[in-house]
Amino acid sequence: MAVSWLILADDLTGAADCAIAFGARGRAAVVIWGEDGNASDHNLSVLAYDVASRGVAAEVAAGRCTAVLERLSEPGRRLFKKIDSTLRGQPAAEIAAALVHFKSGSGSALGVLAPAFPAAGRTTINGRILVNGSALEEAEVWQRDHTYRNADLVDVLATAGVRGEKVTLATVRGDNLKAAFARLAREGNIVAACDAETEHDLQLIAEASLNASPATFFIGSAGLAHALAGLDACEFVEPLRIPASAFGTLIVVGSLAGASRSAARELEATGTVMYFPVATETLLECGTDRGTLAADVTKRLSGGGDVLVEIIMDNQPDMSLGSQLSQSLAVALQSVAPAIGAFAATGGETAAALLSCFGVEGIRLAEEIEPGVSLGLTMGKLTVPVATKAGGFGDKFSLIRISERLRVVRTKGSLT
């Protein structure tokens, strides 16, 4: 019998790229967010929730996780705590909150932490995260935005008072992995920080830890989610019905990651989209430029043409403005919603802000376009195909592939 899952993520793209691991295997999977989001309207075995805690303080992030766990946890539903594969946000505080939640119910808990996502170049060796083979601390994403002093997982956990123990690659690939998890489960109130270099390593971790104890929960990124989803029994799900549309696709790049910025340049160069760069000044100051932007975007989409909107920032961006810029862009483009035939966004904060302004309450997931890029159908006032991508995932051609896939889906009205 298939396991029922609750996935908690700190942003929307993370919630989607983990839930699609199950959705792509035929499971009914949905992503929801906001204070009104609840499980009662979605009789689904895989429920992902965007806690929206990436940019808040540790105590706020922990409080949000606790509140959602109290509201959405159900007997028999496993927990997958999605964290950023490069440790952005407040993963330690959120893991600590999950431990407390499980301890309150069973008196003990085991967290299985495996943040590796090999398909996206993230691996873990000796308890430290690597990006494309180099230390995380040397990566662009860490230089731009980091929470902790270093990327040693046990040190990171300790910042929130969580006891961690490293499970080395030799143990993962050895004969005693299941016994190692059983020992840690008996000790209780500990997080096993697991090395993983390949997808097979993640499969070994998932198989050996799934039934380590009734109070075992899982912590990681889409790599571990795929490994766990592969252990589940399949279930029959009615295929999604995609409405055909003559309107164009709106693609928004809000992430500052180099992968998303280079992808925007490549998509613009194809000549298949009308490009609208939006300066931070336009978004921070109320003026006629916003109205002009919405009118021009609506005209292009209504005629069946695709649109690329990109928030433009300088080489030393003020990271504290991220949420404000996303919300301002969402308000500026709110009136565009009736002319959207399909939608795509890079960056979870950007995607959540825009979808919420469009009256979207959730996403029913259908397929994975490429690692870390999910495709689904919006739920709420707007019903269109939607693709979400974490800013740092993919390559310079990712947005071209996303645009092409959405064009086929919205014009045919079918995923096949």
N, C-alpha and C positions, 0 to 999 in steps of 0.2 A: 504494500500500500504506500502511495506517495506521501512524503513528509510535508506537513504544512509549515510555511515559513512566514516570519515577519522580518523584513529588512529595514533597518534604520540607517539613514545616510545623512551626511551633513550638508549635502546639496542635491539638486534635482538630477544632474547628469549622473552622479554616483548612484543614486537610487535606481535610475533606469538601466545603467550598464550592468548592475548586479541582477536586477529582476529579469532582464532579458536572457540571462543565462538559463533561467527556468522557462521563460516564455518561448525561447527558440527551440526548446525540446518538447513543445506541445502543452506546457502547463498554462493554466489561466493566470496571468500575472498583470497586476495593475500598480501604477505609481500614483500616490495622492499626496497632498500637502495642505497646509493652512490649518487654522484652528477648527474649522468645520469638518475636516477630513476624518472619517471614521470607517471602521470595518463593516458596519451594519449594512451599508448599501452595496457591498461588494462581497458576494458569497464566493470568494476565490481562495485558492490554496496558497497563493503567493501574493503577499501584500507588502509593497515597499512604500516607506514614508520618508519624505524630505523634511528633516527636522530644522533645516535652514540655520545651522549653527556654525558654518565655516568661519564667519567673520566676527564672532562674538567672544566675550571673555570666557575663561574656563568655567567659572561657576555658573554662568548663564547657560553654556552648552550642556553642562551636567544636569541642570534643572530641566531643560527642555527634553533631554533624553528620558529622564525619570518620569516626567509628566506623560510622555507618549507611551512609555512602557506600561504605566499604570492604566492607561486608557485602552491600549490595543492588544496587550498580551492576553493570550488565552491558553488554557490547559491543552497541552499537546502541540502547540505551535512553537517551532524552533526559532531562535533568534540569530540573525546574521547582522552584526554591527559593521556596516560598511565604513571604512576609513579611507582617507586619501592615500594613495600609494606612495606619495612623497611627504606624508606627515603634515600637510597643511591643516590648519584649523586646530581643534582641541581633542585629538583622539584619546589622549591619556585620561583626561577628565571624563570623557564619555564612557570609556571602558570602566573606569572606577564606578560610575553611576550604574552601569549594567551589573557589575559584580555585587553592589549593594542590593540591587533589585532581586537578584537570584538568591542571595544570602537570606533576605527577608522571607523568602518562600520555602527554602530547603535547608538553610543553615550553612550551605557550602556551595561553591561554584568553581568551575574550571573554564577559563577562557582560552581558546585556541587561536592564536594570532599568526596569520601568514599573509603579510601585505603584498607579496610578490605578484606581479602581473607580467609574466614573460612575454606575452604577445605585444605588450607596450614597452618592452625594454626594462621593466622593473624586476630586479631579483633581490634576494636576501642571502648574504653569506656572513657567517660568524655573527649573526644577530644584527647586522648593519645593512641598510638598504643601498643598493647600487642602481644607477640609471645608465643604461647602455654600457655597463661594465665599469663605470667610474663611481666614486663615492658620491652619494646624494648631496653632500655638502658642497661639491664642486659644480652641481648642476644649475642651470639658469633658474629653474623654479625655486630652488633653495635661496639663491642670491636675491631673488625678487621678494620672496615671502616665506618666512619660516617662523616656527613657534619655539623650537627647542634648541639647546646649545649644540647638540650633535644628533646624529641619526642612529645611535645605538638603541635598539628597541627596549632593552632592560632599563637603560638610563631614562628613556622617554617615559616609560611606565612609572618609574620611581618618582617623577615630578608630581604625580597625583597620588602618591602613597600606595601604588599597586606593586605587589611582589611579582617579579617575572623570572622565568628560568629559560635559558636558551636551549633549543632543540637543534643541534647541529645537523649539517647536511649528512654527515656520516651516520647519525642516528636515524634520520629520515629515510635513508637508503639501506639501512641495516635490518636485522631480523628482530630487533627488540622495540620497534617504534610503538606498537600497540601496548606493550608492557610499560613503556615510558609514560604514555598518556594515562594508563590505569594508575600508576604510582602518583602522578600529579593530581589526578582526580581524588585519590584517597587523602592526600594532603589538604586539598581544597583551598579556595580563595587565592588562587594563583593563576597567572597567565603564562601559557607555554608559547614562547616567541620562536617561531619555526623558520629555519632556513628553507629556501626553495629556489632552484635555478631553472627548472623546467616545469612544464605543465604536468609531467608525470610525477614530479616531486609533490606537487599540490594534490594530485590524485591519491598518492600514498598517505599524505597527511589527512585528507578527508576520510578515507576508508578506515584508517586506524583510530581516528578520534570521534567518529560520528556517535558511537554508543559508549564512550568512555564513562559517562555518568548521566543521570537524568537532568543534571543541572549544568551540562556543557553547552556553551554558546560559542559562536564563531566570529572572528574579527578579521577583516581583510578587505581586499578590493575584488574586482571582477574575476581575477584569476582563481581565487578560492571559491567564489560563487559558482563558476563553471565546474570546478571539480566536485562540489557538493551536488550540483544539479545533475551531474552525470551518474550519481548513485541512485537517483530517484526512479521509481516506476513511472512509466508514461501514463498519461490520461487523455481521453478524447476531449477535445475542445472545439466547439463550433468555430469555423474560420471567421476572422473579422470581415465585415462588409465595409469596404471603402467607398465613400461617395465619389463619383467622377466629378471633375470640375474643369471649367474652361478658364478659371482664374490662375494667376501665376503663383510661384513659390516665393515666400519671403524668407530670406536667409540673413541672420543677424550674428555678427561677430562682436562679442563683448569681452572675450578673454584676452589677456595681455600676452599669453604664451606665444613663443616664436612659431610653434607649429601651426597655430590658428592664423597668425598674421601672414605667414608665407602662403598658407592655403588660400587666404583671401586674395593675395596678389595673383596667384595662378588662376583662380576662378574669374577674377576681373579680366585677366588677359584673354580668356576664351571668347569674350564678346557676347556671351549668352545671357549676361545679366546686366541690368542697369545699376551702376555703382553710386551709392550715396554715403560719402564719408561725413561723419557727424563729429564736430569738435566738442571738446568738453565744455567750452564756454557756451555753446548753444544749449547744452543740456543743463547747465548750472544757472543760466539766466533765462527768465521768461521773455519771449519775444516772438516776432512774426516768423522767424526762421523755422520754428517748430511747426507752425501751421502749414507753411510752404512744403516742408518735408513730408508731412502726412498726405497732403494733396497730391504731390508728385508721385509718391509711392503708390497711393491708391489708383491713380491713373494708369500707371504701368501694370500693376497687378490685374486690374479690371480688364485690360486688353490682352491678358494671357501671358504677359512677359514676366520673367523672373527678376527679383530685386535682391541686391546685396547691400546691407546697411552695416557700417563698421564704425564703432566708437574709436575716435582717433585720440591718442595720448602721446606725450613726448617720451623721450628716452629714460626719464626719471619720474615715472608716474607716482602720484600720491595714492597708495593702495587704500587709504581710508575712504576714498571717494567712490570706490567700486559700487557699493550698494546704492548710493545716491544717484550715480550715473545710470545704473540699470533701471531704477525706478523712474527717473526722468525720461529716459528713452521710451519706457513702456507707456507712460502717460502721453507722450508725444505721438506715439503710433497707435493708440487705443482705437481711434476712429477708423483705422485701416482694416480691422478685423473682418467686416463683411466681404472684402475683396480678396481674402486670402484663400488660395487653393491648396496650399501645403506650407509647412513652416519648418524651419531648421534653425538651431542656435548653438553656438559654442560658448561654454561657460554656464555652470548650473545656476548662478545667481541671475544672469541675463535671461536664461530660459524661463525660470520661475516667475520673474517679474513680468515679462511680456505675456506669458500664458495666463497668468492671473488677471491681468488687465483685459485680456480678450474674453474673459469669462470661462476659462478652462479650469476644471476642478480635478482633473486627473488624466492619466494616459493609460490606455489599454495596450500592452506591448505585443508585438507580433514577430519581429525578426531582428537580427543583428546585421547591419550593413557591412561592418568591419569591426575588428576588436575595439570595444569601447564606444561604439556608435549604435544606438538602438533606434528602431523604427516602430511606431505605433500609431494609434488613433486617439485624438483628443476627446475628452469627455466633458460635457457641459454645454454652454451656449454656442460654442464653435466646435464643429466636428470635421476635422481635416487630418490628413496624414502628417505626422510630426517626427523629426529626427533630432536627437540631442547628442552632443559630443563634448566630453571634457576638453578644456582648452589645450592641455598638453598632449593629448592623444593624437594619433594619426600622423600623416606626412603632408607634404605640400600639395598633394593631389586629392586629399580627403574631401574637401568641399566640392570638388568637381564630381567625385563619385556620389556624394550625397545628393547633389543637385540633379544629377542624371537619374538616380533612383527615384527621387520624389517626383520628377517630371513624368516618368513612366507610370508610377502608381496613381497620381492624381488624374492623368488623362485617360488611363484605362479603367480606373475605378476598381483595381484588383491588385493583390499582392503577388499573383502568379504571372 
